[in-house]
Amino acid sequence: MVDEKDTQMKEKVQQVLEAVRPALQRDGGDVELVDVKDGVVLVRLQGACAGCPMSQMTLAFGIQRILKEKIPEVQRVEPVI
């Protein structure tokens, strides 16, 4: 069963990630939205971001901060491999 709330939130998250993506791409990386479930955003870091030692900081202080700022329903962002 598809949760309409998660579907709407997923669309909002995708829009915010599209705004963040150019900054990541400038450094040779990227981010892919995997899923949104109960306020938890699952993303996959790609390219240079995938193996970067600073990826956790990018996730927490970049992607998560912006998502929570733009979409208050976001509880946290978690990476998936």
N, C-alpha and C positions, 0 to 999 in steps of 0.2 A: 504494500500500500504506500503510495506517494504522499508525503506530508506537504500540504500546500504552503505552510509557513516556511518549511525548509527550502522549498522550490523558490519562493519569492526572495528569501534571504540569499540563496545561491546566486540569483540574478544580480542582486545588489553587490555582493562580494565580487562577482566577475567584473562589474563595472569599475569598482575601486582598483582591482588588480590591473585592469587595462591602463589606468592612470599611473600606477607604480612601475609597470613593466618597462617603460623606456629607460628609467634610471638603472635597472638591473641589466638591461641589454647593453647599455654603454660600457659596462664592465665585463661583458661576455657571458652574462648569466640570463636566467629567465625564471619564471614561476608559473606553475600549472595548478589550477584549482582542481582538486580531486573530488571533494565532497564537502557538504555542510550538514551537520547533524546536531540538533539541540544546542545551537550556539557555538559549536566547535567547528572551526574551519580547518580542513585538511588540505595541505598544499604539497607539491613536489617541486623542490628547487632543481633547476636544470643548468646545463652548461657549466660555466666557471663557478656558479653558486653551489653546485652540487658537492664539490670537493673542497670548497673554501673553508679554512679554519674560522673565518668570521661569519659563517652562515647563520649560526645561532643568534648572533647579534643583529644581523640583517633581519632575521625572522622576528625577534622580540621587539627591537627598537625601531624597526622600519615597517615591515609589513603588518605586524600585529597592532602596533601603535596607531597606524593610519586607519586600519580596518575598524578598530574600536572607536576611534574618533568619529569616523563617518557613519558607522553602523553600531549603535550602542548595544544591540542584541548579541554582538559577537562576544563570547566569553573568553576564548583563547584561540591561538593558531598553533597547529601541530604539524610537523613535517612527516611525510611518509616517503618510503624509499621505492 
